Amino acid sequence: MGKALVFLGLLAVGLLGLVGFSGFPTEDLVARLPDQPEVGFRQFAGVYCD
C-alpha cells in the first residue's frame, strides 16, 4: 500500500510538470513602478482568490 501511494504521488507531480503549472502568471509581474526604489521581492498585479 505504501509503495502505491508513493507511486501515485510521483505520478501526480509529474503530470503537474507536464501541464506547466505555476503559482502566478508571469504576464502579471510588475517589473518596475515609476519613481519607486528597487526592491528585493516580486510583485504581481491582478486579483487572486484561493
C-alpha positions as CSV (number, residue, x, y, z in Angstrom):
1,M,0.0,0.0,0.0
2,G,2.8,2.4,0.8
3,K,4.6,1.9,-2.5
4,A,1.3,2.5,-4.3
5,L,0.9,5.9,-2.6
6,V,4.4,6.9,-3.4
7,F,3.9,6.0,-7.0
8,L,0.6,7.9,-7.2
9,G,2.3,11.0,-5.6
10,L,5.2,10.9,-8.0
11,L,2.7,10.5,-10.9
12,A,0.7,13.5,-9.8
13,V,3.8,15.7,-9.5
14,G,4.9,14.5,-13.0
15,L,1.6,15.4,-14.5
16,L,1.6,18.8,-13.0
17,G,5.1,19.3,-14.5
18,L,3.8,18.3,-18.0
19,V,0.9,20.8,-17.7
20,G,3.2,23.6,-16.8
21,F,1.5,24.6,-13.6
22,S,2.8,27.8,-12.0
23,G,1.8,29.8,-9.0
24,F,1.4,33.2,-10.6
25,P,1.2,34.2,-14.3
26,T,4.3,35.9,-15.4
27,E,2.3,38.4,-17.5
28,D,1.0,39.9,-14.2
29,L,4.5,40.5,-12.9
30,V,5.1,44.2,-12.1
31,A,8.6,44.8,-13.4
32,R,9.1,48.4,-12.2
33,L,7.0,51.3,-10.8
34,P,7.8,54.8,-11.8
35,D,9.7,56.9,-9.2
36,Q,10.0,53.9,-6.8
37,P,13.2,52.4,-5.5
38,E,14.4,48.9,-6.4
39,V,13.0,46.1,-4.2
40,G,14.1,42.6,-3.3
41,F,10.8,40.9,-4.0
42,R,8.4,40.3,-6.9
43,Q,5.0,42.0,-7.1
44,F,2.1,40.7,-9.2
45,A,-0.9,42.7,-10.3
46,G,-4.4,41.3,-10.5
47,V,-6.8,39.6,-8.2
48,Y,-6.1,36.0,-7.0
49,C,-8.6,34.1,-4.9
50,D,-7.7,30.9,-3.1
